[in-house]
């Protein structure tokens, strides 16, 4: 089947031919006809199968008829990351070059004023990340009441990044009558729930088993000790015919550390992670696409949807914590039918994560060895050293739970006394560790008193007195004494048990 058989216009077909594509991928072949008829689509396909063109091509034809109004976009595409949003924007520029459609890209790290000017001119296609879209809506710079087509791309990635509440809020601002296209690489229960809430009688399309790697990617696993990981990576890069490659790390700080190590070893490398300024991220990615950078050390921000033509290798310097991320990472190579190679470096504590990946993809990753680097045996027992507790310089590795040696019981003479009144036997002086004493502080009145000393008795409070009109003073009983002998005429209602003395004084009569 060719693109001409899918019902696309002549202008779109010409743009596709200019881009060098001749035949649609399975997801494009099934999705495009239903999108052109205005039906909701629920697409589930592995990464690298061409989902982007599956909704951009028919959207261009649908939006060709009509005109956009200021601050009221006609279509909305929500992407989880800035890089994916920029890539979809580039796809619209490529396939829509023979149409006069206005497009705006709303992502963080860019100028608000520039984006507001584009919205004021009116846009047919609005591509945005959830955070920046909500910011502009709250500023009153955009209205979503005229959106006819909604595209939610990489929905499972949005779930991982915590964007689902923002997506639900955005969908609540849209018209109820609209066409919704929902694409995800995996279909967990949470994503299925969202699809049921957002879509109306959708056409479900699944062209590959969820979270299955491409068959064109040769996978390899290398087990090493933690101290040998960098050397193993350097040997792999030197031994393999690496044209360009992405090296994935689990943590952002490890990205910078590994990048500096590779630069010090003479490799052409650069770093990419979410804490970098957007301008620097865009520049680095463009240089990598143009071949100026050979090795891109990145976090999972580069694991979804990035289409780098002809990437030869992917290296997992860290085993991903979530098994689905492994499929997305190695999907950066072996795209569009090309061959690719993926290598994963695993340490002993990564055993349970490797087992989860094997369970997900339905087979074990072939294990290879490097000359001069001894293999390590993986352990599937859960420990405390995983993604937060890697040993650094001068650090110590925490023992896994359940394998710590029992501590010897202290002798009776060194234990604290059972009772606070029991004196400690031969209390040894505590060493000065620089930390504050954790024992409760004594009240100020008890300081300086030796343990066990008796507190001096309190002085007896003076007895209250009363005075009759003739000036006779009479003591009043205490609270714990009987009050039968107290005459009723000496009681004052409202003052409790004691009559203030000044009220019992005889009044002074002015004379003269």
C-alpha positions as CSV (number, residue, x, y, z in Angstrom):
1,X,0.0,0.0,0.0
2,X,1.2,3.5,-0.8
3,X,0.3,6.9,0.8
4,X,-1.9,7.7,-2.2
5,X,-4.3,4.8,-1.2
6,X,-4.9,6.4,2.2
7,X,-7.0,9.3,0.9
8,X,-4.5,12.1,1.5
9,X,-4.5,15.3,-0.6
10,X,-2.1,15.9,-3.5
11,X,-0.3,18.6,-1.5
12,X,0.4,16.2,1.4
13,X,1.4,13.4,-0.9
14,X,3.9,15.8,-2.5
15,X,5.4,16.8,0.8
16,X,5.7,13.1,1.9
17,X,7.5,12.3,-1.4
18,X,9.8,15.2,-0.9
19,X,10.7,13.8,2.5
20,X,11.7,10.5,0.9
21,X,8.9,8.3,2.2
22,X,7.2,5.9,-0.2
23,X,5.2,3.4,1.9
24,X,3.3,4.0,5.2
25,X,4.1,2.1,8.4
26,X,1.5,-0.2,9.9
27,X,0.3,2.4,12.4
28,X,0.0,5.0,9.6
29,X,-1.8,2.6,7.4
30,X,-4.5,1.9,9.9
31,X,-4.8,5.2,11.7
32,X,-4.9,7.7,8.8
33,X,-8.2,6.6,7.2
34,X,-10.1,6.8,10.5
35,X,-8.6,10.2,11.4
36,X,-9.7,11.5,8.0
37,X,-13.3,10.4,8.7
38,X,-13.3,12.3,12.0
39,X,-13.4,9.3,14.3
40,X,-11.7,9.1,17.7
41,X,-8.6,6.8,17.6
42,X,-6.8,4.9,20.4
43,X,-3.4,3.9,19.1
44,X,-1.0,1.6,20.9
45,X,2.3,1.0,19.1
46,X,5.9,0.7,20.1
47,X,8.3,3.6,19.8
48,X,9.8,4.3,16.3
49,X,6.7,3.0,14.4
50,X,5.8,6.4,12.9
51,X,3.0,7.5,15.2
52,X,3.8,11.2,14.6
53,X,3.0,11.1,10.9
54,X,0.0,8.9,11.7
55,X,-1.8,12.0,13.1
56,X,0.0,14.9,11.5
57,X,-0.7,14.0,7.9
58,X,-4.5,13.7,8.2
59,X,-4.6,16.7,10.5
60,X,-3.1,18.9,7.8
61,X,-5.8,17.9,5.3
62,X,-8.6,18.4,7.9
63,X,-7.3,21.9,8.9
64,X,-6.7,23.0,5.4
65,X,-10.4,24.2,5.2
66,X,-11.0,26.9,7.7
67,X,-9.4,29.9,9.3
68,X,-8.0,30.4,12.8
69,X,-9.0,33.3,15.1
70,X,-6.8,35.2,17.5
71,X,-6.0,33.3,20.7
72,X,-8.3,30.5,19.7
73,X,-6.4,27.5,18.3
74,X,-8.2,25.0,16.1
75,X,-6.3,22.0,17.1
76,X,-4.2,21.0,20.2
77,X,-1.3,18.5,20.5
78,X,-0.1,17.8,24.0
79,X,3.4,16.4,24.4
80,X,5.2,15.3,27.6
81,X,8.6,16.9,26.9
82,X,10.0,19.9,25.0
83,X,12.0,17.8,22.7
84,X,9.0,15.8,21.6
85,X,7.0,19.0,21.1
86,X,9.8,20.5,19.0
87,X,10.0,17.3,16.9
88,X,6.2,17.3,16.2
89,X,6.5,21.0,15.2
90,X,9.3,20.1,12.7
91,X,7.0,17.3,11.3
92,X,4.3,19.8,10.6
93,X,6.7,22.1,8.9
94,X,7.9,19.3,6.7
95,X,4.5,17.8,5.8
96,X,2.6,21.1,5.7
97,X,4.9,23.2,3.6
98,X,2.4,23.3,0.7
99,X,-0.4,24.5,3.0
100,X,-0.8,27.9,4.7
101,X,-1.3,26.7,8.2
102,X,-0.2,28.7,11.2
103,X,1.5,26.8,14.0
104,X,2.6,27.7,17.5
105,X,5.0,25.9,19.8
106,X,4.4,26.5,23.5
107,X,7.2,25.0,25.7
108,X,9.0,26.1,28.8
109,X,12.3,27.9,28.7
110,X,11.2,30.2,25.8
111,X,10.0,33.8,25.8
112,X,6.3,34.3,26.9
113,X,6.1,37.4,24.7
114,X,7.1,35.6,21.5
115,X,4.6,32.9,22.1
116,X,1.8,35.4,22.9
117,X,2.4,37.2,19.7
118,X,2.0,34.0,17.7
119,X,-1.3,33.3,19.5
120,X,-2.5,36.8,18.8
121,X,-2.1,36.2,15.1
122,X,-4.2,33.0,15.3
123,X,-2.9,29.4,15.0
124,X,-4.3,26.4,13.3
125,X,-2.0,23.9,15.1
126,X,-1.0,24.4,18.7
127,X,1.7,22.1,20.1
128,X,2.4,22.5,23.8
129,X,3.6,20.9,27.0
130,X,1.1,20.9,29.8
131,X,2.8,23.3,32.1
132,X,3.3,26.1,29.7
133,X,-0.2,25.7,28.2
134,X,-1.7,26.1,31.7
135,X,0.5,29.1,32.4
136,X,-0.7,31.0,29.3
137,X,-4.3,30.0,30.0
138,X,-4.2,31.4,33.5
139,X,-2.7,34.6,32.1
140,X,-5.7,35.0,29.8
141,X,-3.6,34.7,26.7
142,X,-5.4,31.7,25.1
143,X,-8.9,30.3,24.7
144,X,-9.5,26.6,24.2
145,X,-13.2,26.8,23.3
146,X,-12.6,26.4,19.5
147,X,-10.4,23.3,19.5
148,X,-11.8,20.8,17.0
149,X,-9.0,18.1,17.2
150,X,-7.1,17.0,20.4
151,X,-4.0,14.8,20.2
152,X,-2.6,13.3,23.4
153,X,0.8,11.8,22.5
154,X,3.0,9.5,24.6
155,X,0.3,9.3,27.3
156,X,2.2,6.7,29.3
157,X,5.2,9.0,29.5
158,X,2.9,11.7,30.8
159,X,1.8,9.3,33.5
160,X,5.4,8.6,34.5
161,X,6.2,12.3,34.7
162,X,3.1,13.2,36.7
163,X,1.4,15.3,34.1
164,X,-2.0,13.4,34.1
165,X,-3.7,15.9,36.5
166,X,-2.7,18.8,34.2
167,X,-3.9,16.8,31.2
168,X,-7.3,16.2,32.8
169,X,-7.6,19.9,33.6
170,X,-6.8,20.9,30.1
171,X,-9.3,18.4,28.6
172,X,-11.9,19.9,31.0
173,X,-11.4,23.2,29.3
174,X,-12.0,21.9,25.8
175,X,-15.4,21.6,23.9
176,X,-17.2,18.3,24.5
177,X,-17.8,17.9,20.8
178,X,-14.3,17.3,19.3
179,X,-12.2,14.6,17.7
180,X,-9.6,13.0,20.1
181,X,-6.5,11.0,19.1
182,X,-4.9,9.2,21.9
183,X,-1.5,7.5,21.4
184,X,0.6,5.5,23.9
185,X,3.4,3.0,23.7
186,X,2.0,1.0,26.6
187,X,-1.5,0.6,27.9
188,X,-1.4,0.3,31.7
189,X,-4.8,0.4,33.6
190,X,-4.4,4.1,34.4
191,X,-4.0,5.0,30.7
192,X,-7.0,2.8,29.8
193,X,-9.0,4.7,32.4
194,X,-8.1,8.0,30.8
195,X,-8.8,6.7,27.3
196,X,-12.3,5.7,28.4
197,X,-12.9,9.1,29.9
198,X,-11.5,11.2,27.0
199,X,-12.6,9.2,23.9
200,X,-16.0,8.5,22.4
201,X,-16.4,5.1,20.6
202,X,-12.8,5.1,19.5
203,X,-11.2,2.9,16.9
204,X,-8.5,0.9,18.7
205,X,-5.3,0.3,16.8
206,X,-2.5,-1.9,18.0
207,X,0.3,-2.8,15.6
208,X,2.7,-4.5,18.0
209,X,2.7,-6.1,21.4
210,X,2.9,-3.4,24.1
211,X,6.4,-2.6,25.1
212,X,8.2,-4.9,22.7
213,X,11.5,-3.9,21.2
214,X,12.1,-3.6,17.5
215,X,13.3,-6.8,15.9
216,X,16.1,-4.9,14.1
217,X,17.9,-4.0,17.3
218,X,20.6,-6.5,18.5
219,X,20.6,-6.5,22.3
220,X,23.6,-7.3,24.5
221,X,24.1,-7.4,28.3
222,X,27.4,-7.0,30.1
223,X,27.7,-7.7,33.8
224,X,30.5,-5.8,35.6
225,X,31.5,-4.6,39.0
226,X,30.5,-0.9,39.7
227,X,34.1,0.2,39.6
228,X,34.6,-1.3,36.1
229,X,31.6,0.4,34.4
230,X,33.4,3.4,32.9
231,X,36.2,1.3,31.6
232,X,33.8,-1.2,30.1
233,X,31.9,1.6,28.3
234,X,35.1,3.1,26.9
235,X,36.2,-0.3,25.5
236,X,32.8,-0.8,24.0
237,X,32.9,2.5,22.2
238,X,36.4,1.8,20.9
239,X,35.6,-1.8,19.8
240,X,32.3,-1.0,18.1
241,X,31.9,0.8,14.9
242,X,30.0,3.7,16.5
243,X,28.7,6.3,14.1
244,X,26.6,8.1,16.7
245,X,25.1,6.9,20.0
246,X,23.1,7.9,23.0
247,X,24.4,6.8,26.4
248,X,21.6,6.7,29.0
249,X,22.0,7.3,32.8
250,X,19.3,7.1,35.4
251,X,20.2,10.3,37.3
252,X,20.9,13.8,36.0
253,X,24.1,14.3,38.1
254,X,25.5,11.1,36.7
255,X,25.0,12.5,33.2
256,X,27.3,15.4,33.9
257,X,29.9,13.2,35.7
258,X,30.0,10.6,32.9
259,X,30.2,13.3,30.2
260,X,33.2,14.9,31.8
261,X,34.8,11.4,32.1
262,X,34.3,10.8,28.4
263,X,35.6,14.2,27.4
264,X,38.7,13.6,29.5
265,X,39.3,10.3,27.7
266,X,39.2,12.1,24.3
267,X,35.7,11.2,23.1
268,X,33.4,13.7,21.3
269,X,30.6,13.8,23.8
270,X,27.9,16.2,25.2
271,X,25.3,16.1,27.9
272,X,21.5,16.4,27.7
273,X,19.1,16.4,30.7
274,X,16.1,18.2,32.1
275,X,18.0,20.7,34.3
276,X,19.7,22.4,31.4
277,X,18.4,25.6,29.9
278,X,16.1,25.1,27.0
279,X,18.3,27.0,24.6
280,X,21.3,24.8,25.5
281,X,19.2,21.6,25.2
282,X,18.0,22.6,21.7
283,X,21.5,23.5,20.6
284,X,23.0,20.3,21.9
285,X,20.3,18.2,20.2
286,X,20.7,20.0,16.9
287,X,24.4,19.5,16.9
288,X,23.9,15.8,17.6
289,X,21.5,15.4,14.8
290,X,23.9,17.2,12.4
291,X,26.8,14.9,13.4
292,X,28.9,17.5,15.2
293,X,28.5,15.4,18.4
294,X,29.2,11.7,18.3
295,X,28.1,10.6,21.8
296,X,25.2,12.1,23.6
297,X,25.1,11.3,27.4
298,X,21.4,11.8,28.4
299,X,18.8,11.1,30.9
300,X,15.4,9.6,30.0
301,X,14.4,13.0,28.6
302,X,15.9,11.6,25.3
303,X,14.3,8.1,25.6
304,X,10.9,9.0,24.0
305,X,10.1,9.9,20.4
306,X,13.4,11.4,19.4
307,X,14.1,10.5,15.8
308,X,17.8,10.6,15.0
309,X,18.4,9.4,11.5
310,X,20.8,6.4,11.2
311,X,21.7,6.1,14.9
312,X,23.9,3.1,15.2
313,X,24.2,2.4,18.9
314,X,22.5,2.8,22.3
315,X,24.4,2.3,25.6
316,X,22.6,1.8,28.9
317,X,25.2,2.9,31.4
318,X,22.6,2.4,34.1
319,X,19.9,-0.3,33.9
320,X,16.6,1.5,33.8
321,X,14.5,1.2,36.9
322,X,11.3,0.7,35.0
323,X,11.4,-2.1,32.4
324,X,9.3,-0.1,29.9
325,X,12.0,2.6,29.7
326,X,14.4,-0.1,28.4
327,X,12.2,-0.6,25.4
328,X,12.0,3.2,24.7
329,X,15.8,3.7,25.2
330,X,16.9,1.0,22.7
331,X,14.1,2.2,20.4
332,X,16.3,5.2,19.5
333,X,18.3,2.9,17.2
334,X,17.1,0.4,14.6
335,X,14.4,2.8,13.4
336,X,12.7,2.7,10.0
337,X,13.9,-0.8,9.3
338,X,17.6,-0.1,9.9
339,X,19.8,-2.3,12.0
340,X,20.9,-1.1,15.4
341,X,22.9,-2.3,18.4
342,X,22.1,-1.8,22.1
343,X,24.4,-2.6,25.1
344,X,23.4,-2.6,28.7
345,X,25.9,-2.5,31.6
346,X,24.6,-4.2,34.7
347,X,26.1,-4.5,38.2
348,X,25.3,-7.2,40.7
349,X,22.5,-5.2,42.4
350,X,20.8,-4.7,39.1
351,X,19.7,-8.3,38.9
352,X,16.0,-7.8,39.7
353,X,15.8,-5.0,37.2
354,X,17.3,-7.1,34.5
355,X,14.9,-9.9,35.4
356,X,12.0,-7.4,35.0
357,X,13.2,-6.4,31.6
358,X,13.5,-10.1,30.5
359,X,9.9,-10.7,31.7
360,X,8.6,-7.7,29.8
361,X,10.2,-8.5,26.5
362,X,9.6,-12.2,26.8
363,X,13.2,-13.3,26.5
364,X,16.6,-13.0,28.2
365,X,19.1,-10.5,27.0
366,X,22.2,-12.3,25.6
367,X,25.2,-11.9,27.9
368,X,28.6,-11.1,26.5
369,X,32.0,-10.5,28.1
370,X,34.8,-8.0,27.6
371,X,38.4,-9.1,27.5
372,X,40.2,-7.9,30.6
373,X,37.1,-7.2,32.6
374,X,35.8,-10.0,34.8
375,X,32.1,-10.7,34.7
376,X,29.9,-10.2,37.7
377,X,27.1,-12.4,38.9
378,X,23.7,-10.7,39.2
379,X,21.7,-10.9,42.3
380,X,17.9,-10.6,42.3
381,X,17.6,-9.8,46.0
382,X,16.3,-6.4,46.8
383,X,18.9,-4.2,48.4
384,X,19.2,-0.6,49.6
385,X,21.9,0.5,47.1
386,X,19.8,0.9,44.0
387,X,19.1,4.2,42.4
388,X,19.8,6.4,45.5
389,X,22.7,4.7,47.2
390,X,25.6,4.2,44.8
391,X,28.9,4.2,46.4
392,X,31.0,7.2,45.8
393,X,34.5,8.3,46.9
394,X,35.0,7.7,50.5
395,X,31.5,6.3,50.9
396,X,30.4,3.0,52.2
397,X,28.0,0.5,50.7
398,X,25.0,-0.3,52.8
399,X,24.2,-3.9,53.3
400,X,21.0,-5.3,51.8
401,X,18.1,-5.8,54.1
402,X,18.0,-9.2,55.8
403,X,21.8,-9.7,55.5
404,X,23.1,-7.5,58.3
405,X,25.0,-9.3,61.1
406,X,23.2,-9.3,64.5
407,X,24.9,-6.9,66.9
408,X,26.2,-8.3,70.2
409,X,24.1,-7.6,73.3
410,X,25.8,-5.1,75.5
411,X,26.8,-6.2,79.0
412,X,24.6,-5.4,81.9
413,X,27.1,-2.8,83.3
414,X,27.0,-0.7,80.1
415,X,23.2,-0.7,79.6
416,X,21.1,2.2,80.7
417,X,19.3,1.6,84.0
418,X,15.7,0.3,83.7
419,X,14.3,2.9,86.0
420,X,14.9,6.7,86.1
421,X,15.4,6.4,89.9
422,X,17.9,3.6,89.7
423,X,21.5,5.0,89.7
424,X,23.6,3.9,86.8
425,X,26.4,1.5,87.6
426,X,29.8,3.0,86.7
427,X,28.5,5.4,84.1
428,X,31.3,6.0,81.7
429,X,31.8,9.5,80.3
430,X,30.2,10.0,76.9
431,X,32.7,11.0,74.1
432,X,32.2,14.4,72.6
433,X,30.8,13.7,69.1
434,X,29.8,17.3,68.3
435,X,26.2,16.4,68.6
436,X,23.7,17.7,71.1
437,X,22.8,15.5,74.0
438,X,19.6,13.6,73.1
439,X,18.6,13.1,76.8
440,X,15.7,15.3,78.0
441,X,16.8,18.5,79.6
442,X,16.1,19.0,83.3
443,X,13.8,21.9,84.4
444,X,15.7,25.0,85.4
445,X,14.8,24.6,89.1
446,X,16.4,21.1,89.1
447,X,19.7,22.0,87.4
448,X,22.8,21.6,89.5
449,X,21.1,19.1,91.8
450,X,22.7,15.7,91.9
451,X,20.7,12.7,90.7
452,X,18.6,11.2,93.5
453,X,18.6,14.3,95.7
454,X,15.2,15.2,97.3
455,X,13.6,18.4,96.2
456,X,13.1,20.8,99.2
457,X,9.5,21.0,100.4
458,X,7.4,24.0,99.2
459,X,6.5,26.6,101.8
460,X,2.9,26.4,103.0
461,X,0.8,29.0,101.4
462,X,-0.7,31.7,103.7
463,X,-4.3,31.1,104.8
464,X,-6.9,33.4,103.3
465,X,-8.6,35.9,105.6
466,X,-11.7,38.0,105.6
467,X,-12.7,41.1,107.5
468,X,-16.2,42.0,108.8
469,X,-17.6,45.6,108.7
470,X,-16.4,46.2,112.3
471,X,-12.7,45.5,111.2
472,X,-12.5,42.0,112.8
473,X,-10.2,39.6,110.8
474,X,-11.3,36.0,110.5
475,X,-9.3,33.3,108.7
476,X,-11.1,31.4,105.9
477,X,-10.8,27.6,105.5
478,X,-8.7,26.1,102.8
479,X,-10.1,24.2,99.8
480,X,-9.5,20.9,101.4
481,X,-11.1,21.8,104.8
482,X,-14.8,21.7,105.7
483,X,-16.7,24.9,105.1
484,X,-19.6,24.2,107.5
485,X,-18.3,26.9,109.9
486,X,-18.3,29.6,107.3
487,X,-21.3,32.0,107.7
488,X,-23.4,32.6,104.7
489,X,-23.3,36.4,105.2
490,X,-19.5,36.4,104.5
491,X,-19.8,34.7,101.2
492,X,-19.6,36.8,98.0
493,X,-21.2,35.4,94.9
494,X,-18.9,35.6,91.9
495,X,-15.6,35.5,93.7
496,X,-15.3,31.8,94.4
497,X,-14.1,30.6,97.8
498,X,-12.1,33.8,98.8
499,X,-13.4,37.2,99.5
500,X,-11.0,40.0,98.5
501,X,-9.9,41.9,101.6
502,X,-10.6,45.4,100.1
503,X,-14.2,44.5,99.7
504,X,-14.5,43.8,103.4
505,X,-13.2,47.2,104.5
506,X,-15.8,49.6,106.0
507,X,-16.6,52.5,103.7
508,X,-15.2,55.9,104.5
509,X,-17.9,58.4,105.1
510,X,-17.1,61.9,104.1
511,X,-17.6,64.4,106.9
512,X,-18.3,68.0,106.8
